[in-house]
Amino acid sequence: MEEDSVLDKANLYDSDKIKVLEGLSAVRKRPSMYIGSTDEKGLHHLVYEVVDNSIDEAMEGYCHKIDVTINSDGSVTVRDDGRGIPVSIHPKYQRSGVEIVMTKLHAGGKFDRKSYKVSGGLHGVGVSVVNALSEWLVVKVRRGGKIYSQRYERGAVKTELEEEGEYEGNGGTETTFMPDSEIFETLDFEYRRLKERMRELAFLNKGLRISITDKRSEVSDEFHYEGGIIEYVEYINEGKEPLHPDPIYIKDRMDGVHVELAMQFLAHSYSTNNVYPFANNIHTVEGGTHLTGFRAGLTTTLKKYADDNDYAKDVDFSADDFREGLTAIVNVKLPEPQFEGQTKMKLGNSEIRGIVQSVVGNKLRTFLEEHPKTAELIMEKAIMAAKARAAARKAKELTRRKGILGSIDLPGKLADCSNPDPKVSELYIVEGDSAGGSAKQGRDRAFQAILPLRGKIINVEKARVDKMLDNKEIRAMISALGTGFDEDFKPEESRYHKIIIMTDADVDGAHIRTLLFTFFYRYMKELIDLGYLYMAQPPLYKLKRGRKEQYVYNERERREVLEEWGNRGVSIQRYKGLGEMNPTELWETTMNPEHRLLARVTIEDAEEADRLFDILMGKDVEPRRAFIEENTHRATDIDI
Ligand code: 0RA
């Protein structure tokens, strides 16, 4: 073992170092090339990048705990209990391992680890990119009994790697960085967003403990799953009735590729797109070869089992029939992943398809033979699916022939806007006829269209296409949007670029909103990806004192205004429903682009609504209350 020693000052300004700085200035010139964008997505990406380094250490078995903290000054700290970045001097670069890792793009060679690293995708660009894009960054390393620390500003060394003292117990690495306001459009880290990613990482790396703390609001969560992706599937299926009690778990290694998957069918779900593929801890939302390999393996194995065991006698199975109601996590770890596609979230390595397919083939076959009861349940479900699909196909054909979803006949209830330009047009989907009436009177008809929904829309998760198309409200929405549907769905033909869901701030409102989210998530996901879907944010209260009036949108704002006004003689009117506002009030508070708040609905919002659906609609009051509180007045994405 060689001695770790602190950087020799004599070697500070060698030519290699200048090259390094040029490298990082390239990152500052074109940050999007390295982190995708400089909006909130890119900002959060910085945290993922730093955490990835600790995850690598965990995948090699040296790190058991990662702590992420949003500090009160807005900086972020990521701490792990791994081996610590090497502090010894690299013979070629004449600088410490820490400095190489922090200043060299894709630190390679001696200080590179050989784990299943992410590369090519947006992650894995290296922590030096985070350093380059931070106003300042401080790294602390605990290694060999000593604590070292070094500070950088905008990627440049500010202090040498200095010995700071000694420690007992675990070693590790701690990185604190402040994103640079010269680079990013926003510096505001969103706790919920980071938290979801940390949870995901904890599921994907079983046994690893990940905590996240927000010092700005003193909230904190810790994730730790001994069951890994088995628990992930159970988490996604929470509150729903499974077809068989335990998820099926498969794990194997082939040609240096780790394949791991957990899957469980639900008894009463018809959805076929609950398969979540991951490659090297990245959620590959665009799919790729691991997903196609999984599907192929699943279909062939189940079909073969059906044939061999006389389940397929008078059934004409399609691939979808074996996937109805299936929740699955497919997790692969491979040495040199290639990420492709628009968002670099599609796994491209062609060899992975065959590997995953044969792992699934071998292991699933064995599972079915060893668990004939579960196999039978799966077969029965597939047979039902095949029969129902034949019926649904007929119904859909009929609907399509009649053309009732075409935008030529707009639904009668739609009060359309006069401007035909989708870019400026807005569709308000409004709960109830009375609020719909107020919205129609209050709106600016030039660019705002109103579609009132009467009663509840159908739960699309529990219905097949034919049932769904029987539902008037669903049909009205599809034809108002003008996008067509299913195979004919064309998101680019949306007649509105803002689709705004406007519901009451109560339980029914939350229910309708959740149903709508689920509908868009399941059938019109691209509209969410395009950022077209919004929630209106009606005020909670109107405060009045004398002639002074103010609408407030949450409890905090209410407290602030009351404090500012002093509390005497203030009248507080609580809005329970949209229907309580007259058209002018509705316009002023919720629809007028100059004053309103709109929250853009993200895929994560929709996914969460989809996941929580059964929990929300079930008997338990507590989770429902918590969800409504968290989601009703959440003006994260303010659009004025
Ligand atoms: C290079 C080599 C070794 C560890 C690391 C890097 C390392 C980097 C980071 C970044 C965050 N946490 C980290 N933990 C470790 C291996 C050193 C050895 O052989 O002891």
Boltz pocket constraint, residues with backbone or C-beta under 6 A from the ligand:
constraints:
  - pocket:
      binder: B
      contacts: [[A, 50], [A, 53], [A, 54], [A, 57], [A, 80], [A, 82], [A, 83], [A, 84], [A, 85], [A, 86], [A, 101], [A, 110], [A, 111], [A, 112], [A, 113], [A, 173]]
      max_distance: 6.0
